[in-house]
Structures are given as structure tokens and as C-alpha cells.
Amino acid sequence: STQSTWGKGDAVSWAPCMGRTYHLIASCGADSRIRITRLKPHPTEPGFTQETTVLGPPEIEKEVWKLQWNGTGTVLASSGDEGNVRLWKKGITGRWEPTTLPADADFGSPDM
């Protein structure tokens, strides 16, 4: 039997399709990993082909508990126990690459 280890922060986020011929699904959890799965219709039979990229250490060191795609499905935001928002974007090499916004980032005065 398969046991589920879903915790407080396990999440799944589907990227908006925006005309692509495939789907992107991101998932995360207590294992300090983000999985980005690409589902593409199989070319010759019913169903999908699947490719999964796993993002983790050294970029991610603690539990990830929230994921959200931007409106075009090209940037993935993640947050968790590290206290940062990390933005992931696929680089020109085809690898998902992170950038980090510090927890105390100053985004300006709220009355602007």
C-alpha cells in the first residue's frame, strides 16, 4: 500500500495554459522539493507523456508550503519555512533557475 505524507504545506499549482500544447503542474511539500511536471498529449495514442523536474537543495533548504504561477505560466513563486519568496523561471539552458526576495524586502510605502 502507498502511504501519503501530505503535511501542512503540501500544495499543487497548475500553470495557466496560454496557448501551450502542454500543461505545467508544480507541487511541493515537507521534503524541501518542488516538482514541476510537464504533461503533453501523447502523439500517437490517448493519454499524456510526462516529464518531471525536481528542484531542491542547495536552492531550497526547508519545507515549501505555497506555490503560485504568474498569469502566463512562465514564473513560479514559492514560499515556505525559509521565510523568503523565491521566483523560478526557466533559463535559456532549459533549467529552472531561482531568484529570492528577502523576507524584509521594502516594497515602498503602502500609502503611495
Summary of the structure (lengths in Angstrom):
residues: 112
radius of gyration: 15.8
end to end distance: 55.7
largest distance: 56.6
contacts: 271
relative contact order: 0.19
helix: 0%
strand: 45%
